[in-house]
């Protein structure tokens, strides 16, 4: 029996989980969900292990957001990997410092004898076609500095695709699928037979869909204008775009979709409308990229728990072969369900994202190839 600890330090939350691997099966045995600022990693880790492990931890899997150009597969954490994760912190400032803190806390708790594996959110997108992965910048400059679209949320998108394959075994490798991971961070992915062929996040997790506090797509002249016209320093611009924009910035009220859906304030309504409008645009674009689709799968805190948001995003897609079942959608909160009508050519599903299982599975695959 192998006991695997998974650590998922997100932009707004922390999830710790334990899985037992034995005889080809992987079984969840404990998990806990904290707010990001719940306490120091060392204390939270020690308390979780004391309360739930019941046996020594054999392997630790960490979600690490940005793998850069070097890490297209999960990697054992050594000094070089740790140094590169730290170097990439500028591209994922909401995530990498926390991931490094947890890697070090686990080393202190378990010692060097327990292997740690970094599972990179960018890895699922590493094989995207060049037309989707490239920016229209001078080629030599882009090559020199690694300026490309990396994509993120790959662990979640892969988990959604894996579950879709189980739901639709009749489709070879899942066919054509659009996954929508909507939470504090948001992204979409066009998947063709298990391969990510496009995704909405790019060089950093700022690109793409509107998010809780991140701006998503903006005119690239705006950061320049903020420096030139508003007198903001680069670090201030970065902080504004990453932590003061999105739902929070537009509404002026909250980054929580639940609060905004319950509000009658005009700015809150605009924030929700913008969020859904941008997701609709990307969904329509990915239907074009894939030449149609067999399925659309929602995951994440908003995707799994906000029927009104799903309805606004999917409304009017009958032209593409997608017919929403309004009653099924309204009844689906926090659970797996098909939300399209039986006569819909494209199936729409809500699937709770099991990133912990995916993290544990990928870490075990690294260990088993030793």
VEXFIDO-542377 format. One record per residue: z, x, y of N, C-alpha, C, O in turn. Coordinates in steps of 0.05 Angstrom, whole numbers, plus 5000, padded with zeros to 4 digits. Each point is the difference from the previous one (the first is absolute). Example, Ala and Ser with C-alpha at 12.3 -4.5 7.8 and 13.67 -1.06 7.14 Angstrom:
2
515652644886500049825024500050185024501350215000497349725021500150165024501449855022500450105022
END
This chain:
370
500050174976500049835024500050185025501550195002496849745017499950145025500849815022498949785003503050305014500949845022498750105026500450235007498149595006498450085023501149865025500349755000500450405020500849905026497650005018498650205002500949575012497849995020501349965027501849845004497150305016500949995027497649925018498050155001502349635013497849905017501249965028501249795006498550415011501049995027497749915018498350165008501749584999497949895017500650025029501950135008496349755008500450015029502349835010501050055022499849754962502249835009502049954978502149865005497550244971501849944978500250244981498450195001503549794981500450204979500449854974501649814998497050274981500349884973500550224980498550204998503749774987500750174978499849844975500949774999498050354979499849864975500350204977499450235003501549664974500250154975498349874979500049754997498550414988498449904978500650174975500450245001499749624976500250144974497350014987498749804996500550444997497550044985500650084971501450204995497649644987500650064972497849874982499449775004499650394978498049894981497649885013498949804990500250315032497649895013500449775018498149895011504450024992500749785019501650115024501350204998498449655024501450075024501449755010498749815008503950204992501649775006501850055024501550205001498549615018501750025024502949934991500449814985501550345025502849954993501849975024502349914997496850175027501749965024498250055024498250165000502549695022498650065025501849905023501649824997498050305026501449925024498250035024498350195001502049645018498450005025501850025024501849835003497850375013501650045024498250005025497650054998503549895025498750065025499850305003501650154989496449935027499550295003502550155010500550234992501149655025502350145012502649934986502149995013497849954961502449914986502150224997502449944996496850315005502050214998498650264992497650014996503950215002498850264993499150004971501349884983496450255011498950004973502050094979500249884978501350335027501950114980502049794991500549974976500649885043502049804993498749764985501149904980496750015030498649774987499250074972500349844981498650405015499250094974502350024981499949904977502250235031502450044983501149724991500649974977499649855042501149734993498249854981501049874981496450155023498149864982500150114972500149854981499950415016500150134973502649934987500149944976502150085038502749944989500149724990501349944979497549875035500249724993498149914978500549824985497150325013497949894983498950184978498849904981501550375022498550174981501049984972498549944982504150115013501149994973499150224982500950024977497350155033499050234985498850205020499449925023500350334969498850195019497249935008498449914983500950135043497249965008498450234991500850245003496849714985498350204990497650085018498950214999500449605019497650035016500249845025501149774999498050335023500149865026497149985011498650205001500649565007497449965012500449915029501549815005497250325014500149945028497449895010497950114994502249675021497649925015499850175024501850015017495950134986499550175024497449895012498049994986502149945039497849865012497450165002497949914993502350345018497650145006499750254983501750185000496149844984499550234984498150195013499550224989499349715034498150185013497750064982499549864980499050355026497650074984500750144974498350034982504250065015500750164976500949834976499550084977501849695028501349864979498649744994500649795012497550224969498649764991501149884975499049804990503150324999501449914976503050055004500750155017501049724967502950065002500550294994498650124984503549995028500750284997503050044995501649865012499050334971502850084997500950125027498550165012503949784996501050105025501150294996501950044985496850155028501050275002500050085029499649835018501050424987500350095028497449965016500149925023497650134964497549975014499349715006499149945022501449884959499549725004501849895022499249855018503450234981501949915020499250095028500249855019498850404983499250115026497649855010499849955024498349984959497649855009500749725008498949895020503049984967500949735008501250025028499549825017502150394988501250035026497850055021500249905023497850264971497850055019498549755007499149975023500749854958498549755004501649785014499149785005503450285002501849815013498849895026500549775008498050405006498849915025498149774997499649845018499250134957498249784995501349764988498949785000503650244992501549784990502950025009501850034984498749955042502650055011502149794993502450065002496749704990501949804992501050034971501949874992496750304993500550024971500850274990502050024985496650195022500550264988502850125004501150114981500049875043502750105002502049874981501750134989498049615007501749864981499550094971501950044985495549995008499450094973501150284995501150054978498850135041501150274997503049994997501250144984500149685032502949974998500849914972502150094989496449744999500649904973499450214978501450014981496550145023499450224981502450194999500850094979500249985045502250195002502649884990501750134987498849615018502449874990499949994969502150034987495649925001499849994971500550284988501250024979497850185035500450284990503050065001501150124981500349805040502850055002501649844979501950104989497249665005501549824981499550094971501950004985495650075008499350044972499650304993500050074976499750105044499450284995497150054995498349814999501050454999497150074997499049934972497550014996504249934985499149944973498749734997498649964980501749865038498749744999497450015016500050055024497949904962497350025012499649775020500749774995498150305028499349805020496950005004498850215000500149555002497149975003499449855026501249795005497050315011499149865024497449844992498150114991502149635014497749824995498949925028501449875015496150204990498949985027498549745004498449924984502349945038498649755007497150045005498449814997500850435011497250055006498350054975497649985001503750084976498550094977498049804989497850074991502949675010498349794989497350005015498049914989502050175036497649995016498550275002498050025014503050184971498850275003497150014992498550175009500649644974497250004991498349815015497849934990503049975033498349825015497350135006499850245004498049594998497450115007500250145028501649915017496850294987500050155025499549825024501150045021497249754975499349825023502549855009500249925023501650034959502549865007502250195008501749925016498350324974502150195006499650175025501950125010495749885000499350185022500249865028499549765002501150405018499949925028497450115012499050214992500149655028497550095014500750215021499749965024501450264967500750235016498350244992498850004979501150215038498550244992501050104973502450044996495750014986500750054972501850254998502049994986497350225027501550254998502949975009501850104988498549755034502749955011501749834980502350074995496449724994501449834981500850164975502249974990496050205000500650164976502350205006501850034983498250095040501950215006502849885002501950134991498449635019502649895005500749774981502149865004496350094976500649784981500049735012501749834994496550125025499849755014498349804984497550005003503849854981498649804983501849764996502350005008496649794980501649764994501250044973498650014979504050015020501550054975500849734987499949984975500849825041500949754988502950034991500950224993500649555006502850004992500649764983498149854993504450105001500849784982498650014973499849804986499350445006498650024975501649924976498949894981503750175019501749924978500149704997499849894978500549975045500149715000497349884991499949824984497950295028497449894993499350044970498949834987501950405003499650054971501749814983499049914979503450045030501849814985498849725000500049874980498950055043498749735002497649994982499549804986498950415015497650014982500849994971498749864984503450295008500850014972500849724990499349924978502249945039500949734992497649814999499949834983498250205036497649835000498450054974499049814988500950445003498650054975501349864976498649904982504150085019501449864978499449705002499949864980499950045045499449715004497249934992499449774992498750425012497249954995498850214981498450165008502549834966499050204981497049964994498750184988500149605021497249954996498250165018497650034996503650085026498550165019500350304994502350105001495650044994500250294994501350155023499050005022503350124972501650155019500549845026500250125022500149624975500749835023497749915017500449855019497250244975497749915016500250085029500750235007498749585011500150055029502449865012500349754997501450405016502649895009500650095029499550235007501649595009501150075026503049964999500949784993500650425012502949995000501050015029499150165016502949674991501149995026503050054998501549824991499450425017502850075000501149965028499550165018501949614985500949925027503150005001501349834988499850365027502950015004500550125027498749935020503350244983500550145025497650175006499150025023499850124957497450135001498049824986500749874981496850145028498049824989497450154995499250165016499649794961497350114995498549834980501249854984496250185016498349864981498450224985499650225010499549704966498550194984497849864985500549784988497150335012497849904984499850174975499650245001500749634976500250154974497749904982499749764995498850434995497849944982500550144973499950244998500849604982500650104973502050235001499650214988502549745026502350195001499750225020501950175002495949855013499650215020500249885028498749805006503050335010500149925028497550095014499450245001499049575010497550075013500249975031498350095014503849784995500650005029502949895003501049854983500250235039502749915006500450015030498650155014503349694996500149965029501650225015499450055023502550084964501450225013498250254999498350024982502250175035498250235001501350275000501450064981498350105040501150265003503149995000501350184990499849605021502849955000500549714993498149844999504450074997500549724995499849825024500649774998498550345025499749845024497449845000499949785012498150314974497349875001500049744984501549974981496849855027499549764984501249755010499849935023501649934959501149735006502350035020501350205002499249585012502449985017502449994982500049874979502250265029502450024983502549915016499849905022502550154966502549915012500450145027500549875020499350394980500450155025497750195006500050145020498049884962497750185003497749845011499649764993498850375023497949865015497649934983498649805005500850364974497449964986497750105017500450165018497249744977497650095014500249955030500649785009498950435006499749975029497750185009499150174985499949795040498150175012501250285002502250035011496450184979501250275001500350105029501450205004497449665015500550085028502749925010500950105020500449714966502649895010502250215000501450025020498950154959502150205002499550205023501850105012495649964993499450175022500849875027501150135017498349614985500749865024503049985004501050025022500549954956502949995002501150265010502050015015496850214978500850265011499250045029501550095016496049844989498950055027501049805020500850085022499249664972500749805019502949935001501249965021500150034955502849934999501950245000502449975002496450274996501650245002501750064975502050145002497249754975501550044976499350274987497750075000504350064989499550254984498949924973500549774991498250414995498949944973502149884981499449814985503050315015502149894982500849725008500649844982499350105043500749725009497849814992500649774992496950315010497849834991500249954970499749774991500950444994500249974971502349804993499749834983502550205031502349824995499349715007500849824986497850145037499249745008498249864980500549774992497550384998498149884981501249954973499249824986502850345006501149984973502549824998500449884980501150105042502649864998500449785020502049854998496250125022500449815021497749805003499949855019498250164963497649845002499949794978502149914991495650015000499749804979501349735007499949925023501349964957501349735004502250025021500249825017501350404982502250035020498950035028501049865018497050304985498950055027498749765012500549945024497949924961498649765010501949775006499949875021502050084960501849785004502250055020500949825014499950434988502450075016502549884989502150015013497849894963502349864988501050144974502450064998495849984983500950104974497650124985497749935005503050264977498050104982500049854973498450064982503349745016500449854975498249755001500349835017497850154964498249785000501449734997499149805011503250204975501549754996501049895027499949765005501050425012500949925027497749895016500349805014497450334985497749925016498949734991499249845016500750124958499049744989501849775008499149775003503550285001501949795008500149965030501349815009497350365006500249995030497849835012497750004989502949865032498049855015499050155025498349905015502750344988499250175023497050074998499050064979499649935044497150055000499350294991498150044985503550155023499450284991500550044971498750154987503349715002500550014971497649884985499150114980499949665029497749884987497650185002498450024981501250115042497750195003500350234980498050084988504450025009500450234981499249914972498650164986502249605005499249914973497049964998498850074980500049815041497149965000498550264998498050024986502950185030498650264999500350134972498150114990504249874999500550114973498149884980498750154985501149595015498349874980497050045006498450044982500949965044497250055008499050274990497850024990503850185014499250274991499850024970498250134990503649754996499950004971497549854990498750094980500549695033497649854992497550185004498250004983501750145039497750185005499750214979497850044990504450085002499950214980499249884972498450114986502849665008499349874975497049934998498750064980500249835042497249945000498350254997498050004987502950225026498550254998500150114972498050114990504249864996500250114973498549834980499050104979500749645026498249844984497250105002498550004980500750095044497350125003499850274986498050054987504150125016499950264987499749974969498650164988502849645001500049974971497749824990499849954976498649945042497949814993501349754986499049914980503149995033501549784988502550114986500550245000501149584988502450084987500749804978499249775000502350344981501149834978502849895008500849794990500650375026502749925006501050115027499050205009503049675001501550095024502949984993500949794991500650425013502950004992501750095024499550205013502549634992501950055022502550124988501049914979500150295035502650114993501550085025499049975022503550134975501650085023501749785010499749774993502250305024502049805010498749765014500949784995497150265021498649785013498049874980500049764998498550404988498049904981501249824979498849814991503750265000501349854979501649765009500549824985500350185041502049805009499149835024501749845009495950195000499249855024497449844994497850095006502549674982497749834995498349955024497549994998503749975025498549935024498150235008497849955009503150304988498450235006497650014980497750055008502949924966497850004981498049785005497550054998503449725010498249785006498250065024497649964999503650165022498450075024497950214993497849995011502950194972498150224992497749894983497750085004502949744978498049914980498549755009498049934988503049945033498749755008497150045007499350185016498949654973497250015008498350204984497850055008503250054970498550204984498449864978499150134982500649615020498449864979497150114999498850004978500250095044497250115001499850244981497850064991504450075004499950244983500849944971500050174983500649575012500849924973503050004995500849984977500750025045502949994997501149745011499649945024501649904960501249745008503050014995500950024977500649975045502950014998501249744991499149785008502850234974501649764992502449995018501950154996498049675024502149995020502849954988501950125009498249704972502649934988501150244984502450065002495950074982500950234985500950235018501950134994496649905028500750215019502749955013501750175002498749585006502549935014502450034981502250065009497449894965502250014981500750294991502050044988496250155019500450274990501550175020498950085021503649984974501650185016501550194982501749914984497750345018501550214985499549994970501850094985496049815006499550004971497050024996498449975018500850084957497250034993498849724996501149834987496550135024498649754997497150025009499350175017499049674971497349975009500049795023501149794996497750285027500049825023497249905007499649875021498550184961497349895005499649764982501449964980496649875027499449764985498750084973498750214999501549624981498750064974497050055003498850154984499949715035497150035003499250235018497650035006504350135003499450235018498750224984501050084979496750025031498750234986501650255003500050174981501449875041501850235004502849904997500949815013500650314969502849934996501750145021499650235006502449635005501950125018502849974987500749794990500750445010502650014987502150125019499450165018503149774977502350145011501350154978500649884979499950385024501250164979502250185013499450175017503149794975502150185010499450294992499450064977500750115042499350284996502250154986502350015010497250114967502050154986499350305003499050134982501749975042499450295005501850184983499250214992503249705002501950164984498850064973500150234990498849574997498850034973497750205002499750174983498749805038497750185003500950285005498850194989503249855028501150275005501050124974499450234994502249624991501150114975497750074980500150214987498049625011497850044982498450265007499450164982500049885044498550235008501750264997498950214992503649775014501750244995500250084971499950244993500349564990500050064971497450124991500050184982497749745030497550114992499850305007498850164986502549915037500150285008501750164980499350224992503049665001501850144982498750044972500450214987498149595005498950014973497650194998499150064978499850035045497850194999501050295003498450185002504249854998501150275003499250184976500850234999
END
